[in-house]
Amino acid sequence: MIVEWLRQANKVVVFTGAGMSTESGLPDFRSAQGLWRNIDPSTLATVEAMQTRPQQFFDFYRMRIMGVRDSKPHIGYSILADWERRNIIQTIITQNVDGFHAQAGSQTILQLHGTLGEVHCAACGTVYSNEKYAEQTYYCQCGGTLRPSVVLFGEMLDDKTLLRASAASEKADVFIVLGSSLSVAPANQFPLIAKEYGAKLIIINEEPTAYDDYADLVVHDQKIGDWLVAVNEALKL
Ligand code: NAD
């Protein structure tokens, strides 16, 4: 079924969330809670935390940056990059900030929530590599706070990226969600936009999501990496 849908589609959009990177060893937010001594990470990924609890904010993001620097994209990422080269998929919309799609060779990537690959000064805007956090340098030469170049909770997403994601979702014939609880707005609107405009909606996620009822195919019992490998094999037959 999925193979036929992919073969017949002109536009396929892949939408990824934190679950896409757990097989590379990066925890999603749910798993991270355990690691982070029962503090909900979403309460630390905020401007307020940066201003009122800077050391906790720095420690949290340093942990995440070191995780990204010490890990690498798994085979599922390479398959998606290969599918783009073979024109099987056209666009990746990602909520992830680990930069793994680009590292694996994907080209058309809409990073809704920014990247942990860089940090920038909250005061003067100067951009630095995430090396600064690795070496525990948290302040700019101007005295401003260095923050990761990600969208924190409560901040606006980049307008142009949102518009491009909307346009891609509207044009999609097939829209594949990989590893997202679909609980973070406004990113979680895109699967519904795609569905509304006539796409087949596929959700590959270990846990049920609020959108499962709208989907044409839901897979809970397979890891994303295994699913991508299996579909890739089927596409070759
Ligand atoms: P989420 O943590 O809310 O949900 C992840 C989902 O993936 C869960 O429902 C889980 O059941 C599923 N999952 C985990 N591993 C899986 C696997 N191997 N196969 C199939 N399903 C799997 O993540 P979200 O929806 O992306 O939203 C959380 C926010 O956290 C986003 O804004 C994102 O930017 C941020 N985040 C990003 C990263 C990253 O960049 N790697 C990591 C943690 C959090």
Residues whose N, C-alpha, C, O or C-beta is under 5 A from the ligand:
A	BS01	NAD	G17 A18 G19 S21 T22 E23 L26 P27 D28 F29 R30 Q95 N96 V97 D98 H113 G179 S180 S181 L182 S183 V184 I204 N205 E206 E207 Q222 K223 I224
